[in-house]
Amino acid sequence: MIYVSTRDNSKEFSFEEVFIKGLADDGGLYVPKSLKKYNSQELSKLKNLNYNEISTEIINQFSSDFISKKELSYLIKKSYLKFRENEVVKISNIGELKLLELFHGPTLAFKDVAMQFIGNLYEYYLSKNDKKINIVVATSGDTGAAAINAIQGKSNLNIFVLHPNNRISSVQRKIMTTVEEKNVFNIAVEGNFDDCQNIVKSMFSDLEFSRSINMSGVNSINWARIIAQTVYYFYTYFKLNKKSISFSVPTGNFGDVFAGYLAKKMGLPIDKLIVATNENDILHRAISNGDYISKKVKETLSPSMDIQLASNFERLIYYINNSNSEKTAEIMKKVKQNSYQIEKNNLDIIQKDFLSESCNEQETLEIIKKNYEINNIVLDPHTAVGVGAANKLSFNDCVVLSTAHPSKFPESTNSAINKREKLPNELQHVLDKNENFQILKNNTDDVKNFIKSKI
Ligand SMILES: *Cc1c(COP(=O)(O)O)cnc(C)c1O
């Protein structure tokens, strides 16, 4: 498959470049030049496959010039061995709604689904290229843990994870900082998630630095992550066996919900995608009335969604502008100046596929409480926002993506229902193991120097 950048689609790229680089040199995001669209007959052929088989079929559409289908199938199987569910994900009921449980991987959040795959994809790449790669990633809590778990102990790979000091849950931090492998480095930045992300971005755009260390990124703009997430939309549609289906997706960087949009563009009969946000509601304001103006980030009970500028939204901007990269580049300039209002005609197009809602802190706690009392289900605060958004929009017949295991956010569940969920046994050890992380100032040079001193 051929890829282009959202800001200049005159140049073409291979899957390998797209995967290893993450972000295009012009600052744009990679998208396929054209997409395979499944018709209903082709869809019905996928219907009875298991999760790994569906995954192989879907991902192979995007990666066949990089890895053969046979090797891909092996790699996917290997990626999901550590999951506590045979079928990787699980669909359960919560009242009239369905929950798509995506948190059965090794670090208890949906990010494992894509990240375990990516870790093995790096290994595959390095088996063919004599190189050492340094992965650098900013995390609001879950990406880092998932990436560390996927990369730890792999040869010719180091991973540096920047998290905002004291702004993630203690369990989120411990899952990252108790890993003892020598290729894992945790940095706590004295700032918020956007500060961490800005440091990583400025290191990437310093081409001399980033090339000198073979720097690579695994954040949610990486196309390989998106396609691995597209799979569970297909899987859920087949399992539920309905004519069409809607999803409510707790959203931060617009990665997971964009994967659903991609599934729809590939022909999956998705009706609506609900973009569910916490008080950092820029995407809700954007989708409901076109207001894409970012405000200061608020710390909430659902830290993995405490994001103001959702990187993956650029891909949607590109598609709703009929793949016009000049137009997209212009809009992204406005976004940078924080002065983008979505045009009326574009908003109409967005609203054909998307709805949105936002839940504040009080509402999130009440949803956790109510669902515990009525359904005896403990929701993590991110999933609670997804359930709350579906409730507010009176969408009873819809699938809510359950993005994290409640035991990962004991502080939140404790304040809602006076109860802390137990961590799964294989993670109990993180609670009392020594933590290892370096606190650094919110300063790119300090981070660069730290990285140079370690490689
Ligand atoms: C990352 C994350 C989200 C947000 O996903 P995006 O792809 O950034 O929109 C939601 N919930 C949890 C638990 C997460 O870790």
The ligand as an ORCA input file, in Angstrom:
! r2SCAN-3c Opt
* xyz 0 1
  C      -5.278      6.460     25.676
  C      -6.537      6.208     26.385
  C      -7.750      6.771     25.954
  C      -7.822      7.715     24.782
  O      -7.505      7.102     23.576
  P      -7.132      7.994     22.294
  O      -6.751      7.035     21.249
  O      -5.990      8.870     22.725
  O      -8.329      8.792     21.973
  C      -8.901      6.424     26.639
  N      -8.883      5.611     27.704
  C      -7.741      5.061     28.157
  C      -7.784      4.175     29.346
  C      -6.529      5.333     27.519
  O      -5.408      4.781     27.958
*
